[in-house]
Amino acid sequence: METTTAQKETLWRNPNFLKLWTSETISQFGSQFTGLALPLTAIIILNANSTELGILVFAGSIPWLVFGLLVGVWVDRHG
């Protein structure tokens, strides 16, 4: 009598998962770099003070607030 063992397929062998994981890693690295480099550049090159840095950080979060809320409501109503 023969027994066969089924090998469990891991996520690391799934090409779609590897593409997703790689792209997400690159995206997060870019976001973190921009989050550090933009204020640092404003301080060094533009001699920005704390108020101007606060406005800069707020301006970077406006798209998340506006589009996130509007798209969220739209998806709830039409989805």
C-alpha positions as CSV (number, residue, x, y, z in Angstrom):
1,M,0.0,0.0,0.0
2,E,1.4,3.4,-1.0
3,T,0.9,6.5,0.9
4,T,1.4,9.9,-0.6
5,T,2.2,12.9,1.4
6,A,0.8,16.2,0.2
7,Q,3.3,19.0,0.6
8,K,1.8,22.1,2.1
9,E,2.3,25.0,-0.3
10,T,3.6,28.1,1.5
11,L,3.0,31.7,0.7
12,W,6.7,32.2,-0.2
13,R,6.2,29.9,-3.2
14,N,3.1,31.8,-4.4
15,P,4.2,34.4,-7.1
16,N,1.2,36.6,-6.6
17,F,1.9,36.9,-2.9
18,L,5.6,37.7,-3.6
19,K,4.6,40.4,-6.0
20,L,2.2,41.9,-3.5
21,W,4.7,41.7,-0.6
22,T,7.5,43.2,-2.7
23,S,5.4,46.1,-4.0
24,E,4.0,46.8,-0.5
25,T,7.6,46.9,0.9
26,I,8.8,49.3,-1.8
27,S,5.7,51.5,-1.2
28,Q,6.2,51.6,2.6
29,F,9.9,52.4,2.2
30,G,9.1,55.3,-0.1
31,S,6.4,56.6,2.2
32,Q,8.7,56.5,5.2
33,F,11.5,58.1,3.3
34,T,9.2,61.0,2.1
35,G,7.9,61.4,5.6
36,L,11.4,62.0,6.9
37,A,13.0,63.7,3.9
38,L,10.3,66.4,3.2
39,P,10.3,68.0,6.6
40,L,14.1,67.7,6.9
41,T,14.5,69.4,3.5
42,A,12.1,72.2,4.5
43,I,14.2,72.8,7.7
44,I,17.6,72.7,6.0
45,I,16.9,74.4,2.7
46,L,13.9,76.6,3.4
47,N,14.7,77.4,7.1
48,A,11.1,76.5,8.0
49,N,10.0,77.1,11.6
50,S,7.7,74.8,13.7
51,T,4.5,76.5,12.5
52,E,5.4,76.1,8.9
53,L,6.3,72.4,9.5
54,G,3.0,71.9,11.1
55,I,1.2,73.3,8.1
56,L,3.4,71.1,5.8
57,V,2.5,68.0,7.7
58,F,-1.2,69.0,7.8
59,A,-1.2,69.6,4.0
60,G,0.2,66.1,3.5
61,S,-2.7,64.6,5.4
62,I,-5.5,66.6,3.7
63,P,-5.8,64.1,0.8
64,W,-6.3,61.2,3.2
65,L,-9.0,63.2,5.1
66,V,-10.9,64.5,2.1
67,F,-10.7,61.6,-0.4
68,G,-10.8,58.9,2.3
69,L,-14.0,60.3,3.7
70,L,-15.7,61.0,0.4
71,V,-14.7,57.6,-1.2
72,G,-15.7,55.8,2.0
73,V,-19.2,57.3,1.9
74,W,-19.5,56.7,-1.8
75,V,-18.5,53.0,-1.4
76,D,-21.0,52.6,1.5
77,R,-23.8,54.0,-0.6
78,H,-23.1,52.2,-3.8
79,G,-21.3,49.0,-2.7
